[in-house]
Amino acid sequence: MEVILYTRNRCPLCVDAKSILQYLQKEYRFQIIERDIEKSDEWTEKFGLMIPVVEIDGEIIQYGIIDTFTIEEKLNHL
């Protein structure tokens, strides 16, 4: 399974979100795909004000301040 993390440079919330995902990898099997929104006009337009954004199976699970509980709830139901 893949978990997509939309980020950008110099984003402290993105660093926190990545740490949460890496922590959850100890319990759940998934690959983190990190996408820098500044590398795509489409991503910048779509997610520019929302980052970090966590997407699982094409669904945006959470954005902004990411918390372990919300992401873990989704992973438990897959």
C-alpha positions in Angstrom: 0.0 0.0 0.0 1.1 3.6 -0.7 0.5 6.6 1.4 1.1 9.9 -0.5 2.4 12.8 1.4 2.3 16.2 -0.4 4.9 18.6 1.0 7.0 21.5 0.1 10.4 22.8 1.2 10.7 24.7 4.5 7.5 23.3 5.9 7.7 22.3 9.6 4.2 20.7 9.5 5.4 18.5 6.6 8.4 17.3 8.7 6.0 16.5 11.6 3.6 14.6 9.2 6.5 12.6 7.7 7.6 11.6 11.3 4.1 10.5 12.1 3.9 8.3 9.0 7.4 6.8 9.7 6.2 6.0 13.2 3.1 4.3 11.9 5.2 2.2 9.4 6.4 0.2 12.5 2.8 -1.1 12.9 1.4 -1.0 9.4 2.9 -2.0 6.0 2.9 0.9 3.6 5.3 2.9 1.5 5.5 6.7 1.9 5.5 8.5 -1.5 6.6 12.1 -0.9 5.5 14.6 -3.5 6.9 18.2 -3.5 4.0 20.3 -4.7 6.4 22.9 -6.1 7.4 20.4 -8.8 3.9 20.4 -10.3 1.6 23.4 -11.1 -1.4 21.0 -10.7 -0.3 20.0 -7.2 0.5 23.6 -6.2 -2.9 24.8 -7.3 -4.7 21.9 -5.7 -2.8 21.7 -2.4 -0.9 25.0 -2.0 -2.8 26.2 1.0 -3.4 22.7 2.5 0.0 21.1 2.9 0.9 18.8 4.3 -1.7 16.5 2.7 -1.9 12.8 3.4 -3.7 10.7 0.7 -4.5 7.0 0.9 -6.1 5.1 -1.9 -6.9 8.3 -3.7 -8.7 9.8 -0.7 -7.4 12.8 1.2 -7.3 11.6 4.8 -6.0 14.8 6.5 -4.3 18.0 5.7 -2.7 20.9 7.7 -2.0 19.5 11.2 -1.6 15.8 10.8 -2.3 13.6 13.8 -1.5 9.9 14.5 -5.0 8.9 15.5 -6.7 10.0 12.3 -4.2 8.3 10.0 -4.1 5.2 12.2 -8.0 5.0 12.1 -7.9 4.9 8.3 -5.1 2.3 8.2 -7.0 0.1 10.5 -10.0 0.1 8.1 -8.1 -1.0 5.0 
